Amino acid sequence: MTNYKKRTLRAGNMLNPTPVVMVSCGSTLEEYNIITIAWTGTVSSDPATCYISVRPTRHSYDIIKRNGCFVINLVNKELAPIADWCGVKSGKDYHKFLETGLTPIHAHQVDAPMIEEAPVNIECKVKQIIPMGSHDMFVAEIVAVHANSELFNRKTDALELQRANLVTYSHGHYYDLGKMFGKFGFSVEKKK
């Protein structure tokens, strides 16, 4: 067995990589905003529940808290420069849909816009806000999911999310996803 040498680091978030998402919010065109989020994930599969964590000082924080909903828009390689820009610039100073040319479209279940150019849109209703220190966690029920039709297999109609070219974020850098090397249960699957 290899004897690994470990270095101790200061306590910090090392759960990497994280998904890159643009969260859209606002109930009117004037209020619409996009915030880039890396602190997001799954909480429960039944009911389908996720979270985003947002600093209370961010412009989108009050919009999401007031309206009680948001849309998580997954980011592909093509959208990565726009997601980065939306993460650097504040909605206090810029109308991000107008500045980026992204297209807001009506969500089906929540009063917030979806980003048409995003390959997947996840509509969310806030169920709980939990103060966590630097960020507050918005725990939300997923009420609808939309995916671009070209992501579905023409023969099986299965969603092939790998075709979306999604990106991840790790320690200040963006990465595209590598090649698949296994599937769930491959370690115990019988060899053919």
C-alpha positions, 0 to 999 in steps of 0.5 A, a space after each residue: 500500500 502506498 504511504 501518502 504524505 498529507 499536508 494540512 490546510 486551513 479549514 475551507 471548502 474543498 468539495 470540488 469541482 462544483 457545477 457552474 450555474 446561472 440563477 435567474 430571478 425577478 418577477 418583472 423585466 426591470 427586476 430580472 437578474 442573473 447571478 452566477 452560483 457555485 454553491 449549489 446542489 441536491 438535497 433530496 430526490 423525493 421531493 426533488 429538492 436543491 439549494 443555492 447559497 447566496 451572500 446576503 449582500 448580493 443584489 439577487 439575494 433580496 429578489 429571491 427572498 422577496 419572490 420566493 423562487 428562482 431558476 437554475 440554468 446549467 452552463 455549457 462551455 459556450 455560456 461560460 464567458 457569460 456566466 463568468 461576466 455575470 459573476 463579476 458584475 453586479 445587477 445593481 449596476 447592469 441589467 444582465 439580460 440586456 448586457 449579455 444578450 441572453 433571452 429571458 423566457 417565461 417559466 412554467 411554474 415560478 415567477 422568474 425567467 428562464 435563460 433560453 440559451 441554457 441547455 437545462 432550466 430548473 424551476 425552484 420554489 424556496 421552502 426555507 432560508 437557512 443562515 449559514 455564515 457568509 452565505 444563506 442557503 435557499 432550500 427549494 423544491 424543484 417544480 419543473 425541469 426543461 432540457 433542450 430537445 437536442 439532448 435527447 436520444 432520437 431512438 430511446 428518448 433518454 436524456 443524454 446530459 453529457 451532450 450539453 458540454 457542461 462546465 465545472 468550477 474548481 479553485 477559481 478555474 473553469 473546466 469542461 467535463 472529461 470522458 466518461 469512464 464508468 456508470 453507476 454500479 460499474 464496480 460490481 457489474 458482471 463482466 460479459 
